[in-house]
Amino acid sequence: VVSLWLLNKSAKVFYFNKNTLSNHLKKAPITEEMYFFLKQLAQHGRVDNTLLLEYYKNQHQKTLDSIIKKKNKMIGLFFHLQKSVFSTTLVNKIKDPNDHRQVIYILNKSYKIQEKP
């Protein structure tokens, strides 16, 4: 019974590095863009949509439309990964209370996320 409790407790902490995201039970590969996203979540508990757009703008000198598509593709892949691999919602998407046109990605309060070297 104690080992089951410890196993469940350790699954509540997610670890990531430049290549993978894991929770001691499962592991999934991540992209460079997902790494940036997870690093921001680990540091601040949230990521503003505008920060992601700035990141993509600095990485890819393309049109705003293509930057938005790349960001949306990464977010879609990440949300698919959290459901298909980990069967949970690690990150939630909410409307910014100060500007309903903007989106904020927040870390689910049930989980912790840490970068591992």
N, C-alpha and C positions, 0 to 999 in steps of 0.2 A: 504494500500500500504506500509506504514512504517513497519507494523508488518511482512509482507512478506519479506521485505528487511532484517529485523533483524533475521528472521528465517533462511534465506539463509546465512547470515553472520555467524550465530552460527553453521551452518552445516559445515563450512570451518575449524572449530577447532575440532580436535579429542582428546578425553580424554581416558586414560587407567589406569588400576590398575592391580593387579596380576590376576584378573579373567575376566575382560571385556574390550572391546574397544567400545567407543560410540561417537556419534557426536550430542547429544541432540535430534536427531530424531530417531535414531536406535541404538541398542545395540547388541553386539555379544560376546559370550564367547571366551576366548583365553587360550592357553596353557602356561606353564611355559617358554617354549622355545620362544614363540611369545612375551611374556612379556620382556624377555631379548632383543630380536630384537627391540621391540618398545622403550625400555629404551635407547638403543644405538642411535636410530633415533632421539629421543627427545633431547638427549644431544649433538649429533654431526651432525645431519641432513643427515647422511649417515652411512652405515655399510659395511665394507669390507668383502668379502667372507671368507678371511683367519681368521678374528676375529670369525665368526660363526663356522668355523671348529675347532678353538681352544676351543671355548665354549663347543662344542659337545665332543671334545677329553677329556676335563676335567670332563665332566658329565658322560660319558660312556667309560670305558676303553675297547674299542673294536677295531676291525680292521679299517683301514682307509676307506675301501670300505663301511663298515656298517655305519661309521660316516657320510660319504658323502650322503648315502641314507637317513639317518635320517634328515640331514640338508635339503636335497632337498624335502623331504616329508613335513617338516614344512613350507618351502617357498611356495611350491605348495598349501598347505592348506591356508596359509595367502593370497596368490594372489586370490584364489577362494573366500575367505571370503570378501576381499575388493570389488570384483565384484558382488557377489551374495547378500550380505547383504547391502552394502553401495552404490552399483552401481557407483563406481568411481575408479580411480587409485590413491590411497594414496601414494604408493611406486612404483618407477620405477626401472628397472634393466638395468644397462648399463655396457659396457666393460670398464675396467680400461684403461685410455689413456696411462699410463706408461707401462702396461703389458697386452696386449690383451687377454692373457690366463685367466686373473682374472676378476671377476665380482664385481661391487659395487651396492648396493641397496641405492637409494637416495629418500629422501622425496620430493614429488611433491611440487613445489613452490607455488601452489595455496592453500595449506593446512598448518596448524600448528598442532603440536601434543604435548600434555602435560600429565604428570603423575599426577593423582589425588590420594591422600592418601586414 
